[in-house]
Amino acid sequence: MFLLRKFRMKFILGVGCVSEDILRRALDGIGEDIELSLQGEAGVPGESSMHVSLGTDDPELVFDICSQYGRIRSAKIEETTVSGR
């Protein structure tokens, strides 16, 4: 039996023209229970943000990918452990 480290991440991503579908596809495979919510007017720089919530075992990779689409703000990461066999 061993313990796996999992992380629950919540953050705001300042976006310009990025849709929920594009970001979901970028995070597919590295995140689970992905929740995205666009706030503000899409396509208007500085006027829209994406609220992101997901579970992952690699938060650095999530931040690396998301930083390609916008500026990460207000990040919160909670660590949990899951037992495995």
Order of alpha helices (4+ residues) and beta strands (2+ residues): beta-alpha-beta-beta-alpha-beta
